[in-house]
Amino acid sequence: MKKGTKKSGSTSQIIRDYVSQNPSLGNAQIVKDLVAQGHKVYPALVNQATKRASGTKKRASSKTSTKRASAKVAASTTPHEEFNIDQFKAAAKFIRLCGSVEAAVTSIRQYQKIAELFQ
C-alpha cells in the first residue's frame, strides 16, 4: 500500500479476495497485479494463501505416511518371500557407504572369497 493510507486487512485476505475474483490467474500474475496495486506480496505468500483458500490441509507428520507405505510393500510380497524392512535399510546404508550398487556387489564378492578361505 502507499504511504499514508490505512491498511485494509491482512495481506493473505487480500490475496484470497483477489484470487476469488480472478480464479483463472496464476500465482505470478497475481503477484504482479497486487504489487501494481501497492500491496507488498511475494510468490511464496500467494502460494500459501491460495493453498489455504482451496481447503488443503497440512499433514501432521510424515511418519504416518512412511508407515503406510512400508505396510503396503510388506502386504504385496509373495507368501514365500518375506520382506524385512530392517534388512532393506541395512542394505541401503551399505550401498551408500560403498558409493554405488556396483561397488557394494564387488565388496560382497570379495567378502565371499575371503570367507571361503576360512572354511
C-alpha angles and dihedrals in degrees: 000000000000120000115269096027123110116249108246100207143314120325092236091055091049089052093048091049091049092048092050089053093045108030096162096061122102125231094260092054091046090054092049094048096047093046088052088053089054102258122135103234134146133193097260092053092049091049092050094046094048093049092052090046092055091055101246114155127220116239116249096217139357090216091076093057091047091054091049092050094050091048090054092051092049092048094050097055120102118260096250092049117070118199112214112194092197091057090046092052091047091050091049091050091049092050091050090050091051093046099234143019091255092053090048092051090049090050092050091050090051089050090052091052092050092046091052090056091060096049 
